[in-house]
Amino acid sequence: MTTGKGIQWRCFSLGALVADRQFLPLTAISWALLLCFLVLSLFVLSLSPSGMAFAQARAPAQGRPTGPAREKESRFAEATRVVADRVAAAFPRVEGMIIGFEGDQVLIDRGTADGVFQGMELEVFREGEEFKHPLTMEALGRLDKDLGMLRILQVRERYAVAAITKRAEKAEMRQGDQVRVSMARMIVAFPNVEVEGVKDANTRAVTKDLGAALLRTGRFELIEERQLRSMVLADKNLAAAEFADPRILKQLSERGKAQALLMGRLTPHPNGASLDVQVFSTLTGNPLLLASAEVKPGLIPQDRPLAGSRQASASRPPGPSAAAPVDLRKVSTPRPARPRLSSEGFRLGPEFDGPMQALAVGDLDGDGTPELLLAAADRLLLHRIDGRRLHQITELALTGKETVVVLETADLDGDGRAEIIMTLSQKSRVRSLVLRLRDKRLDLVWEMPNLVLRALSSDGKTAQLFGQEVQHEGRPSGPIHQYAWDGRSYARGQTLDAPPGLALAGLQLADLGGGVGIRYLTLKEGGVLEVHSQAGKLASYADSGRLASSGRGTSPRILVEGGEDGARPEIILGREEASGPAMLRWITRRKAARLTALRWNDARLEQVWQTPLFEGTLADYGVADLGGGLGRHLLLLVMKEGRLGFGGRSEIQAIRLQ
């Protein structure tokens, strides 16, 4: 009987003879026997003590973590499955029909009950003639004729209004044509997931888990990063955020036939980590939705602790679990990969002689489209927004001696038509009005002296009317009360549970995200924005510029934009900045300003984008959907001085929000 060592010796001797070419040419059978000896030798080596030691010391295969690392990746995988399911749920297989036209807009017979949501994109097609097999004459189907694409603007329960975003060549849409979100798998561009500050998180592994989860839904086909880079500028080292550039999206649509771009990001927060996937349309460049899921709290360590994270975790309840349902049917961008501003800008409507003090946007007639209000000292103007133009509807004369302190719109009684809330001041005297549009007239509903009125949302959803009395030197002070309509007037109700010492005119309520509830935003002298809770001040923000002087006799507007579906909203402020030599600015009274957007990160306010610098005095600003496929825009009310400071005019500049 031959021992293991003997077999090893003979095997190695045989290998040496072959290497020295001392064997004669072998037959096929000889080569087969040689191969058997080699396999048997390896088997014996693995059974020997030294072979077992070698197997135990072998390093694990690269890219396959074991032990705790694999456990962490399984937690990431759970979040990827949740996000993938939410993204898939946001693209339901919808089929409907065009039922009519309203100008350039299209009406379809599907609404919220069918899964349609604002921003959804639909194919428009027309069924062609039935074709048959030439021999059996069996009906095989119909060829669909592509007519273009629609983007949903407004949704009701049983119908929706859409804009035409693409027309096929020599094709005309008509009533009876059909619409659909394709039943086939959607082709989506899927670059690598960005991982920021999450220790032990592997970009490659998270991307692989998310890609596998998306494929398991049966709704998507993925174009991964290596293929994406070959489709665009191959010689350019694109950063991940650059895939969302409109020019790159166009290339992905044309060359890769991609219908959407999925941008994933894994980031830490005080309670663990969050996986967010932002979806962009490659056709329009617009963000379609954001899907998020939390990695279970306490399981993912961070590279460094976030400022204030210990206090935040102690004072707030745990965040929602990864399996909590999230409504994805509205666009939101809590962590945009790029600025939310388009380079496209234009002047909206005609210019206005003299200084305009304030603007407001609201649906005053209940038709689902907003109207624009402009206030000067001597008049209040109401306009219909028609794309890039304004058409005046009516006008209300004012005294000409008062300053507009507050101009806002809000649906206070829930009937679908917004009321107008105004506060006017003259020296130390203050009065507030509530107006309503009736038969193209602005009618006075209620008037109250010595009261500042504001429309705020104390629950983050429904606008309510609040007032604060003016007691000394024309300044509001004391408690802030809610006011509700009793059939004849607005009666004072319960007190707003706010920190003491806040002035209503410069106050804003907002849910800044993180599941901590409503925060109180207020502006202090010197252009400092402060964030308060019931317990006191949480943080403040100031930069080198100063808050733009609105000419409204009070603090500039704090505009809170977004925040639907749990996303972090943006806080938009106006800032004045220096432009040109100081002496020239003094002579010509030239001013320059820009808008800055901030976001709350659970510990402090961070700047996320800003507009380009523009010349003029920034009087007011707001956000409106201009309709006609133009989308949502920032509206900036700017007053430009005449030569040497004499005369002047006011204009509205529009900058598109992505």
C-alpha positions in Angstrom: 0.0 0.0 0.0 1.4 3.3 -1.0 1.4 6.1 1.6 0.4 9.7 1.0 4.0 10.9 1.0 4.9 8.2 -1.6 2.2 9.4 -3.9 3.4 13.0 -3.4 7.0 12.0 -4.2 6.0 10.1 -7.4 3.8 12.9 -8.6 6.5 15.5 -8.2 9.1 13.2 -9.8 6.7 12.7 -12.8 6.3 16.5 -13.1 10.0 17.0 -13.1 10.6 14.4 -15.8 8.0 16.1 -18.0 9.5 19.5 -17.4 13.0 18.1 -18.4 11.4 16.6 -21.6 12.8 13.1 -20.7 9.4 11.5 -21.7 8.7 10.2 -25.1 5.6 11.5 -26.8 2.6 10.3 -24.8 -0.6 8.8 -26.1 -4.0 10.2 -25.1 -4.3 7.4 -22.4 -1.0 8.4 -20.9 -2.0 12.0 -20.7 -5.3 11.0 -19.0 -3.3 8.9 -16.4 -1.0 11.8 -15.8 -4.0 14.1 -15.1 -5.4 11.6 -12.7 -2.1 11.5 -10.7 -2.1 15.3 -10.5 -5.7 15.5 -9.2 -5.0 12.7 -6.7 -1.9 14.5 -5.4 -3.8 17.7 -4.8 -6.4 15.8 -2.9 -3.8 14.1 -0.7 -2.2 17.5 0.0 -5.5 18.9 1.2 -5.8 16.0 3.7 -2.3 16.4 5.1 -1.9 18.5 8.3 0.2 21.1 6.4 -2.5 21.3 3.7 -5.2 21.9 6.3 -3.2 24.7 7.9 -2.8 26.4 4.5 -6.5 26.3 3.8 -7.3 27.8 7.2 -4.8 30.7 6.7 -6.1 31.6 3.3 -7.5 35.1 3.1 -11.1 35.6 2.2 -11.9 36.4 -1.4 -11.7 40.1 -2.1 -15.1 41.9 -2.3 -16.9 39.2 -0.1 -16.9 40.5 3.5 -17.4 38.0 6.2 -18.7 38.1 9.8 -19.8 41.6 10.9 -19.2 43.2 7.5 -21.6 40.8 5.8 -24.1 41.6 8.6 -23.9 45.3 7.9 -24.3 44.8 4.2 -27.5 42.8 4.8 -28.9 45.8 6.7 -28.1 48.0 3.6 -29.8 45.4 1.4 -33.0 45.6 3.4 -33.1 49.4 2.8 -32.4 48.9 -0.9 -35.4 46.5 -1.2 -37.7 49.1 0.5 -36.5 51.9 -1.8 -36.8 49.7 -4.9 -40.3 48.8 -4.0 -41.2 52.5 -3.5 -39.7 53.5 -6.8 -41.6 50.7 -8.6 -44.8 51.7 -6.9 -44.4 55.2 -8.3 -44.6 53.9 -11.9 -47.9 52.1 -12.0 -49.0 50.6 -15.3 -51.6 53.2 -16.2 -53.8 53.1 -19.4 -56.3 55.8 -20.3 -57.7 58.0 -23.1 -57.6 61.6 -24.1 -61.1 63.1 -23.5 -60.6 66.7 -24.5 -58.4 69.7 -24.9 -58.2 73.1 -23.0 -56.0 75.3 -25.1 -52.6 73.7 -25.2 -53.5 71.4 -22.3 -54.8 67.8 -22.6 -57.5 66.2 -20.5 -57.3 62.4 -19.8 -59.8 60.1 -18.1 -57.5 58.9 -15.4 -56.9 60.5 -11.9 -55.7 59.9 -8.4 -58.0 56.8 -8.1 -55.9 55.2 -10.9 -52.5 56.0 -9.5 -51.9 59.2 -11.6 -49.8 61.8 -9.9 -48.4 65.3 -10.7 -45.2 65.0 -12.8 -46.1 61.6 -14.3 -45.1 61.1 -17.9 -47.4 59.2 -20.3 -47.0 57.9 -23.8 -49.7 58.9 -26.3 -50.5 56.4 -29.1 -53.1 55.4 -31.6 -54.0 51.9 -32.4 -53.4 51.0 -36.1 -55.1 48.6 -38.4 -55.3 45.0 -37.4 -52.9 42.7 -39.2 -53.3 39.0 -39.9 -51.2 36.0 -40.8 -51.1 35.8 -44.6 -51.8 32.0 -44.7 -54.0 31.3 -41.8 -55.7 34.8 -41.7 -55.4 34.6 -37.9 -55.5 38.0 -36.3 -52.1 38.7 -34.8 -52.5 42.2 -33.3 -52.3 45.9 -34.1 -49.3 48.2 -34.7 -49.4 51.3 -32.4 -48.6 54.7 -33.8 -46.5 56.8 -31.5 -47.9 60.3 -31.1 -45.7 61.9 -28.4 -45.5 62.3 -24.6 -47.6 64.1 -21.9 -46.6 65.4 -18.5 -49.3 65.6 -15.8 -49.8 69.1 -14.4 -52.9 68.8 -12.2 -54.7 65.7 -10.9 -58.3 65.2 -9.7 -59.9 62.0 -8.6 -61.3 60.9 -12.0 -59.3 63.0 -14.5 -56.1 64.8 -15.0 -54.7 67.8 -16.9 -51.4 67.3 -18.9 -49.0 69.3 -21.0 -47.6 68.0 -24.3 -43.9 67.6 -23.9 -43.1 65.8 -27.1 -44.8 65.4 -30.5 -44.0 62.8 -33.0 -43.2 64.2 -36.5 -46.3 64.8 -38.6 -48.6 63.5 -35.8 -51.6 65.3 -34.3 -53.2 64.2 -31.1 -57.0 64.1 -30.9 -59.8 63.0 -28.7 -59.9 59.2 -28.3 -56.2 58.7 -28.6 -54.9 56.5 -25.8 -52.3 57.1 -23.1 -50.2 54.8 -21.0 -47.2 54.3 -18.8 -45.6 51.5 -20.7 -46.5 47.9 -19.7 -42.9 46.9 -20.6 -39.9 47.3 -18.3 -38.6 50.8 -18.1 -35.1 51.4 -19.2 -33.4 53.5 -16.5 -29.9 55.0 -16.2 -28.3 53.7 -12.9 -24.9 55.2 -11.9 -23.1 54.0 -8.8 -24.6 55.0 -5.4 -22.8 57.8 -3.7 -21.7 56.9 -0.1 -20.9 59.9 2.1 -19.5 59.6 5.6 -20.9 56.2 6.4 -18.2 54.0 7.9 -17.9 50.4 6.6 -20.3 51.1 3.7 -19.0 49.8 0.4 -20.1 51.8 -2.7 -19.8 48.7 -4.9 -21.8 46.5 -2.5 -24.6 49.1 -1.9 -24.9 49.7 -5.7 -25.1 45.9 -6.3 -27.8 45.4 -3.7 -29.9 48.3 -5.0 -29.5 47.2 -8.6 -30.6 43.6 -7.7 -33.6 45.0 -5.7 -34.7 47.1 -8.7 -34.4 44.1 -11.1 -36.4 41.9 -8.7 -39.4 44.3 -9.0 -39.7 43.3 -12.6 -40.3 46.9 -13.6 -36.8 48.1 -14.7 -33.9 47.4 -17.0 -30.7 49.0 -15.8 -28.0 50.8 -17.7 -25.1 50.7 -15.2 -22.3 53.3 -14.8 -19.7 51.8 -17.1 -22.2 51.7 -19.9 -23.5 55.2 -19.1 -20.0 56.7 -19.4 -19.5 55.1 -22.8 -22.7 56.7 -24.0 -21.7 60.3 -22.9 -18.4 62.0 -23.1 -16.0 59.1 -22.7 -13.0 61.3 -22.3 -14.5 63.3 -19.5 -14.4 62.1 -15.9 -18.0 62.8 -14.9 -18.9 63.3 -11.3 -22.0 61.4 -10.2 -24.0 64.6 -9.9 -23.3 65.5 -13.6 -25.4 62.7 -14.9 -28.4 64.9 -13.9 -27.3 67.7 -16.2 -30.0 68.3 -18.9 -27.4 67.8 -21.7 -26.3 64.5 -20.3 -29.9 63.4 -19.7 -30.6 64.1 -23.4 -27.7 61.9 -24.5 -28.9 59.1 -22.2 -32.4 59.4 -23.7 -31.2 59.5 -27.4 -28.3 57.0 -27.2 -29.4 54.6 -24.5 -33.2 55.0 -24.8 -33.3 55.6 -21.0 -36.6 56.9 -19.7 -35.3 58.0 -16.3 -32.2 58.5 -14.3 -31.9 57.0 -10.8 -29.4 58.8 -8.5 -28.7 57.0 -5.2 -27.0 58.4 -2.1 -26.3 56.9 1.3 -25.7 59.4 4.0 -25.4 59.4 7.8 -27.7 61.2 10.2 -27.8 61.2 14.0 -30.1 58.1 14.1 -28.2 55.9 11.6 -28.1 56.3 7.8 -30.5 57.1 5.1 -30.6 55.7 1.5 -32.2 58.2 -0.9 -32.9 57.6 -4.6 -33.8 60.7 -6.7 -35.5 60.0 -10.0 -35.1 62.4 -13.0 -36.9 62.3 -16.3 -34.5 62.1 -19.2 -37.0 63.7 -21.5 -37.6 66.9 -19.5 -34.9 66.9 -17.0 -37.4 67.4 -14.2 -37.2 65.5 -10.9 -40.0 63.0 -10.7 -39.8 61.6 -7.2 -37.7 60.8 -4.2 -37.7 57.4 -2.5 -36.0 57.0 0.9 -35.5 54.4 3.5 -33.6 54.4 6.8 -31.0 51.9 7.8 -31.9 50.7 11.2 -30.8 53.2 14.0 -27.6 52.5 15.9 -26.3 49.9 13.5 -24.3 52.0 11.1 -21.3 53.9 12.6 -20.3 57.3 11.2 -16.9 58.5 10.4 -17.4 61.4 12.8 -20.3 62.5 15.0 -22.6 65.1 13.7 -22.8 68.4 15.6 -25.6 68.3 18.1 -26.4 64.6 17.4 -26.4 63.6 21.0 -28.9 66.3 22.0 -31.0 65.6 19.0 -31.3 61.9 19.6 -32.2 62.4 23.3 -35.0 64.9 22.6 -36.7 63.4 19.6 -38.5 60.1 19.0 -37.0 57.5 16.8 -37.5 58.0 13.1 -39.8 55.8 11.0 -38.7 52.3 10.2 -37.5 51.4 6.7 -40.8 49.6 6.1 -43.0 52.7 6.8 -45.1 53.6 3.8 -44.2 56.8 2.0 -46.3 58.6 -0.6 -44.1 59.2 -3.6 -46.5 61.1 -5.8 -45.1 64.5 -5.4 -41.7 65.9 -6.4 -39.4 66.5 -3.5 -35.6 67.1 -3.3 -34.2 67.0 0.2 -30.7 66.4 -0.9 -30.4 67.5 -4.6 -27.4 66.3 -6.4 -27.2 69.7 -8.2 -28.7 73.1 -7.9 -32.5 73.1 -8.4 -32.3 76.2 -10.6 -32.3 76.2 -14.4 -30.1 78.6 -16.3 -33.3 79.6 -18.2 -34.7 83.0 -17.0 -37.0 85.6 -18.4 -39.1 88.6 -17.6 -42.7 87.8 -16.8 -45.3 90.0 -18.4 -45.0 93.7 -18.9 -43.1 96.2 -16.8 -44.8 98.4 -14.2 -44.2 102.1 -13.7 -43.1 103.1 -10.2 -42.3 100.9 -7.2 -44.3 97.7 -6.5 -44.0 96.7 -2.9 -45.2 93.1 -2.7 -46.4 90.0 -4.6 -48.5 86.9 -3.8 -49.6 83.9 -5.7 -52.8 81.9 -5.2 -55.8 80.3 -6.8 -58.4 83.0 -6.1 -61.2 81.7 -8.5 -60.9 78.0 -7.8 -60.1 76.9 -11.3 -56.9 75.0 -10.3 -54.5 77.6 -11.7 -52.9 80.4 -9.7 -53.3 84.1 -10.1 -50.7 86.8 -9.3 -51.2 89.8 -7.0 -49.1 92.9 -7.1 -49.3 95.7 -4.5 -48.2 99.3 -4.8 -49.0 102.0 -2.2 -52.0 103.2 -4.3 -53.4 100.0 -5.8 -53.7 96.3 -5.7 -53.5 94.5 -9.1 -54.7 91.0 -9.9 -53.4 89.2 -13.0 -54.0 85.9 -14.7 -50.7 84.1 -15.6 -50.6 83.0 -19.2 -47.3 81.4 -19.8 -44.7 84.2 -20.1 -47.4 87.0 -20.0 -49.6 88.6 -17.4 -53.2 89.7 -18.2 -54.8 92.1 -15.7 -58.2 90.9 -14.3 -59.0 93.7 -11.9 -57.7 96.4 -9.7 -58.4 97.8 -6.2 -57.6 101.3 -5.2 -55.6 101.9 -2.0 -55.0 105.2 -0.1 -51.5 105.7 -1.5 -50.2 106.7 1.9 -49.8 103.2 3.4 -47.0 100.6 3.2 -47.8 97.0 2.5 -46.6 95.0 5.5 -48.2 91.7 4.6 -49.6 90.3 1.3 -50.5 86.6 1.3 -53.1 84.2 -0.1 -54.6 81.2 1.6 -57.7 79.0 1.4 -59.0 79.7 4.9 -62.4 78.0 4.6 -61.5 75.0 2.5 -63.7 75.8 -0.5 -60.9 75.7 -3.0 -60.7 79.5 -3.5 -58.0 81.5 -1.7 -58.6 84.6 0.3 -56.3 87.6 0.2 -54.7 88.7 3.5 -53.2 92.2 3.7 -51.7 94.3 6.5 -51.1 98.0 5.8 -49.3 100.5 8.0 -49.0 104.3 8.1 -46.6 105.7 10.7 -47.8 104.0 13.9 -51.2 103.0 12.6 -51.9 99.5 11.3 -54.9 97.9 9.8 -55.6 94.4 8.3 -57.9 93.3 5.5 -59.3 90.0 4.2 -60.4 90.2 0.6 -62.1 87.8 -1.8 -62.5 87.6 -5.6 -66.1 87.7 -6.7 -67.2 88.2 -10.3 -63.8 89.8 -11.2 -64.0 92.2 -8.3 -61.9 92.3 -5.1 -64.5 92.6 -2.3 -63.7 93.4 1.3 -64.7 90.5 3.6 -63.3 91.8 7.0 -61.3 94.7 8.3 -59.7 95.1 11.7 -57.5 98.0 13.0 -54.4 97.6 15.2 -54.0 94.0 14.1 -51.3 92.2 12.0 -52.7 89.2 10.1 -50.8 86.3 8.7 -51.7 83.0 7.0 -49.6 80.2 8.7 -49.7 76.5 9.0 -49.5 75.3 12.6 -49.8 71.6 11.6 -47.6 71.7 8.4 -50.6 71.1 6.2 -53.6 73.5 6.5 -53.3 77.3 6.3 -54.9 79.1 9.2 -55.4 82.8 10.0 -53.4 84.2 12.9 -53.3 87.7 14.3 -51.2 89.8 16.8 -52.3 93.1 18.3 -50.3 96.3 17.8 -50.0 97.9 21.2 -47.0 100.2 21.4 -45.4 102.5 18.7 -47.0 100.5 15.9 -45.2 97.3 16.8 -47.0 94.0 17.2 -46.5 92.3 20.6 -48.1 90.0 23.0 -49.7 86.5 22.3 -50.5 85.3 18.8 -54.1 84.2 18.4 -55.9 82.1 15.8 -58.8 83.7 14.0 -61.7 81.6 12.5 -64.7 82.6 10.4 -68.0 82.5 12.3 -70.3 83.4 9.4 -70.0 87.2 9.9 -66.4 87.9 10.8 -63.2 86.3 11.9 -63.4 85.6 15.7 -60.4 85.3 17.9 -59.7 81.8 19.1 -57.0 79.9 20.9 -53.4 81.1 21.4 -50.6 79.8 19.2 -48.3 77.8 21.4 -45.1 79.6 20.3 -42.0 80.8 22.2 -42.5 84.2 23.8 -41.3 87.4 22.2 -41.8 86.5 18.6 -43.3 89.0 16.2 -45.9 87.7 13.8 -44.9 89.8 10.9 -41.5 88.2 10.6 -42.5 84.7 11.6 -42.8 81.5 9.6 -43.8 78.0 10.8 -42.3 75.0 9.0 -41.7 71.3 9.4 -37.9 71.2 8.7 -37.8 67.4 8.6 -36.4 64.7 10.8 -39.7 63.9 12.5 -39.4 66.6 15.2 -42.5 68.6 14.3 -43.0 72.3 13.6 -40.2 74.8 14.1 -40.5 78.6 14.4 -38.3 80.7 11.9 -37.8 84.3 12.6 -35.5 87.1 11.4 -33.5 89.3 13.7 -31.8 92.6 13.1 -28.7 92.4 11.1 -30.1 89.7 8.8 -29.8 86.7 11.1 -32.3 83.8 10.6 -33.1 81.9 13.8 -34.6 78.5 14.3 -36.6 78.0 17.5 -38.4 75.2 19.2 -40.6 75.4 22.3 -37.5 75.0 24.4 -35.7 77.9 22.9 -33.3 78.8 20.0 -31.8 75.9 18.2 -29.6 77.6 15.6 -29.0 80.8 13.7 -27.6 81.6 10.2 -25.9 84.7 8.8 -23.6 85.3 5.9 -21.6 88.2 4.4 -24.6 89.7 2.6 -27.5 91.4 4.4 -31.2 90.7 4.1 -32.7 92.4 1.1 -34.8 95.5 2.1 -38.3 94.7 0.8 -39.8 98.2 1.3 -42.7 96.5 3.1 -41.9 98.0 6.5 -41.0 94.7 8.1 -38.7 91.8 7.9 -38.3 90.3 4.4 -40.3 87.2 3.5 -39.2 83.8 4.7 -40.3 81.5 1.9 -40.4 77.8 2.7 -40.6 75.6 -0.5 -41.1 71.9 -0.8 -41.1 69.5 2.1 -43.8 67.1 0.8 -43.6 63.3 1.5 -41.1 63.7 4.4 -38.5 65.6 2.3 -36.5 68.4 3.8 -37.9 71.8 2.6 -35.8 74.7 1.5 -35.8 78.1 3.2 -35.4 80.8 0.7 -34.2 84.3 1.7 -33.3 87.5 -0.3 -29.9 89.0 0.1 -28.4 92.4 -0.9 -24.9 92.4 -2.1 -22.4 95.0 -3.4 -22.3 95.7 -7.1 -19.8 98.1 -8.6 -17.7 100.9 -7.0 -19.2 102.3 -3.8 -19.2 105.9 -5.0 -21.1 104.9 -8.2 -23.6 102.9 -6.1 -24.2 106.0 -3.9 -24.7 108.3 -6.9 -27.0 106.1 -8.9 -28.6 104.3 -5.9 -27.7 101.0 -7.7 -28.4 97.8 -5.8 -27.9 94.1 -6.4 -29.4 91.1 -4.8 -29.8 87.3 -5.0 -31.9 84.5 -3.5 -30.2 82.0 -1.2 -31.7 78.6 -0.2 -31.0 76.9 3.1 -31.8 73.5 4.5 -31.9 72.2 8.1 -29.7 69.1 8.7 -30.9 68.4 12.3 -28.1 70.6 13.8 -27.7 73.7 11.7 -28.7 75.5 8.5 -26.7 74.8 5.3 -26.7 76.7 2.0 -27.8 74.5 -0.9 -28.1 76.9 -3.8 -28.3 80.5 -4.8 -29.5 82.5 -7.8 -27.2 84.5 -10.0 -26.7 88.2 -8.9 -29.1 90.6 -10.5 -29.3 94.4 -10.4 -32.2 96.2 -8.7 -34.0 96.4 -5.4 -35.6 93.0 -4.4 -39.0 93.9 -3.2 -40.6 90.4 -2.8 -40.5 86.9 -4.1 -42.6 83.8 -4.4 -43.1 80.5 -6.3 -45.7 79.8 -9.0 -46.5 77.1 -11.7 -46.7 79.2 -14.9 -48.6 76.5 -16.7 -48.3 75.7 -20.4 -45.5 73.2 -19.7 -43.3 75.9 -18.3 -43.4 74.4 -14.8 -42.6 75.9 -11.4 -40.7 79.2 -11.3 -39.2 81.5 -8.7 -40.8 84.9 -9.2 -38.7 87.9 -8.2 -40.3 91.3 -7.9 -37.4 93.7 -8.7 -37.5 97.5 -8.8 -34.9 99.2 -11.0 -34.0 102.9 -10.5 -34.0 105.4 -13.3 -30.9 107.4 -14.2 -29.3 109.1 -11.2 -32.0 107.6 -9.0 -34.9 109.4 -10.6 -38.0 107.6 -11.8 -37.9 103.8 -12.1 -39.9 100.8 -12.9 -40.8 97.4 -11.5 -40.6 94.0 -13.2 -41.0 90.3 -12.4 -38.1 88.0 -13.2 -38.8 84.3 -13.5 -36.2 81.5 -12.9 -37.2 77.9 -13.4 -37.0 75.5 -10.5 -35.8 72.0 -11.6 
